[in-house]
Amino acid sequence: MRRRKVDWEDEKRKTEKARMRGLHMTFIAFLMAAFWMLGMKQLHKDWPVGSALLVMGSLIAGTLILFYVIGKSKK
């Protein structure tokens, strides 16, 4: 039985689409976490949120660098 011919352009398009979907989900998750932290700050006024936002900012920056490096290595 013969294998069907692989359309590499279609595979590349599907991979890029899945990568962008993952990027969108990552940003949505970061936004949800940031809104949750801000909501907790409103409920608990004495809760320090500055350090938590600094950690979130560092995670976002690290994730952006990771996506940038992975994107550069694919080309």
Secondary structure, 3 states (H helix, E strand, C coil): CCCCCCCHHHHHHHHHHHHHHHHHHHHHHHHHHHHHHHHHHHHCCCCCCHHHHHHHHHHHHHHHHHHHHHHHHHC
